[in-house]
Amino acid sequence: MSSTYLPLSLNLLPSTNSLDQAFSMLFEATGLSKNRGSRLSSQEIETRKLALRLIVCCLLKETKMVSERFCSRTIEPNSFTGIGFSRFVFDAVIQRLEQHQYVRFERGVKTPQQRFLSRVYIKLKLIKFFQKHGITKDNLKDNLKRYVPRDLVGKSFVEVRTGSYRPSFTGIKFKGKKVSNHRFREHKKFIEQMKRLEEINDFLFQFDLKLPDGGSFNGLRRIFANYIGEGYTFVEGGRLYGQYEGDYQRLSKKQRTQITINGQAVVEVDIHGSFLTIAHYLRGIAFPATNDLYCIEGVHRDIAKNWINLTLTDSKPRTKWPSDTKKGLLKDGHNLKPASHYAEPILKQYPFLASMDARKHNWGTLQYVESDIMLNAMEGLMSLGIPSYPVHDSLIVPRQRKQQCVDMLSECFQELTGIIPILK
């Protein structure tokens, strides 16, 4: 039995003809080319071949070909987005492997008494099958390669969106619409950003980032905001996001501590009060000598943090709490007063928040400066051979590389803004 958590990451494929031929034989042996007696289409067959290789390659590597060890993974349908096959195909492949006694599958449980992800156990029959074809735990690594999802090949790593909007008759906020990249094919800034993101992605795909639920790295994209038409300058938004919803950025901060890079533990380095620090730079205001920007006399830190960031996002002092923010603060046990109540003590410490110019210092500008700093730091770390994965105002790096990440983030932040940031 597995004594440690082994994720079914679905990020490895055969790299040699010998292993690939073994998979072709396994595909036929399990009858995956047919579905209840009827022949599948050529596309369905290729998809099943891909799924078989991804599932079994990961299982062989993670279990080190030791019988009855298991790999774990969430099997929520959206967790398969971007991998190259669906949950339906996963079920079909697992079912055939189990029918032929190559694996044992145990569906995940989520109850108050017990909770674990779905598990795929490797059986001795599967191990002997690959040993018969010359694949052992000693040479397995030499027969595997990193998998880049097919729909990421040639995918645009830069997006531009129009501004979000809130129709008066609904009151519902709608996300901005994606603008066709065809409009920017000759735009110098767009071409430059595409090159930067392609280089970053190519570098990061060389590393094995594993998530606690079995997911893996699927690429980054940079999303610019508030497109206004001709003359757009790419200086709003620009945050780095995962290519798909089921990416590492969706995890909680606690869950992200369980990520590994090439099997090594990670650490997350945060820029404390990122937007507030950048706002000091944009307004040309001296940065305060403090270790906690959210320490306001008479205001709980959580409340101050939320009020300040909402004010920076709106470019004006917040007078009402958004329902989600209010719900979260009340859930955390705060004796919450109306947002307007906190304006006086917070503006006393940061008076410039009362006169933010939405045309110059809006959320899009703050995001752009922040994301440029993060991208510069990632490129600097890349030059040192260090992988880093962004979560807006923080970077995830191998734990033993923490100090180099701290130094690089501080250097890049100071170079752009002239301010030495507080890093945690």
C-alpha positions, 0 to 999 in steps of 0.5 A: 500500500502507498505510505505517501500521497502519490498524485495521478498527474496525467503529464507523462507519455512514452518517449521511446518506440519500445514503450510506445509499442508496449502501449499499442499491445496493451490497447488491443489487449484491453479491447479499448478500440471497441465500445460494446462491440461497435467500432469507435471513430478514428478520433475516439480511438486516438483519444483513448490511446492518449488517455491510456498512455497518460494514466498508465505512464503516471501510474508506473512512475509514481508507484515505482512499479510496486504492486498495490501502490496507488495514485490519487486524483479528483475525477470531477469532470472539470478537472480534465479540462485541457488534458486532451480527454474527458472524464467519460474517456477516463472512466472507459479506460479505467474500466477496461484496465480493471476488467483485465485485472491490470489495476484496481479502482476505488472511487473517492469518498467525501463524508464527515467520517471519511474523505479521500480522492479517487484511487488507482491501484497498480496490480502485479499483472500490469507491472509484469506486462511492461517488464516483459517488454523490457521496462523496469523501474530502473529504466522507466525514467529514460522511456518517459517524456513530459506531456504538453496538452495538444490544445496548448500547442500554438495556443495564444498566451496573451488575451485582451478583453474589453472592460467589464460592465453592469447594465442598470436594468440587471445590476449584474456585473458582466466580464469583459468580452475577449477581443480577437488577437487578429487585431494585434498581429502587427502590434509591437507590444502584443508581439513582445508579450507573446514572445515573453509568455512563450519563453516562460511557458516553454521553461516551466513545462520542463518542470514537474509541478504536481497539485495535491489533487493530482492536477498539473501545470497547464500553461500561463496566459496574460490577460490585458483589460479595458480595451477601448479600440484603436490606440490600445497600449497594453497598460491595464490588467496584464495579470498572469492566469492559468490556461484553464479553470482547474489550475493551481491558482484555484487552490487555497493558500493552505492547499498550495503548500502541498504542491511539489516541483520535481518532487520537492516541497515549495514555498510561496513568497508574497508581496505584502500590500502589493496594490497599496505599495504600488499606489504609493509609487503611482502617487509619488508618496513616501512609503511608510516605515512599517512591517504591516501596511494594514495596521490601523488604529481602531480597525481590525487588520482584516477589515482594514485590508478589505476596505483599502483594497476595495477602495483601490479597486474602485478609485474612491473611498468605499461606502458599502460592503460587497455582499461576499466581503460582508459575508466573509468578514461576518463569518470570521467573527468580526463585529462589522460596521458599515464600510463608511464607518472605517473611512476616517481612521483609514484615510487619516493614515492614508489620506491619498486614498480619498483623491484617487484619479480613476483615469490614471490610478485605476485597478487596471493600472495597479494590476499592470504594474504588479504583473510586470513586476511578477513577470520580470522576477519570473524571467530573472529567476528563469535565467538562474534556472529556477521555476516560479509559478505566479498567484497574482501578488506571490510566486511559488518556488522550490523551498530551497530557492526561497531566498533567491526568489525574495532577492529577485522580487525585491530587486524587480519591485524596487527597479520599477517603483523605487520602493523596497517591498515588504515580502512575506 
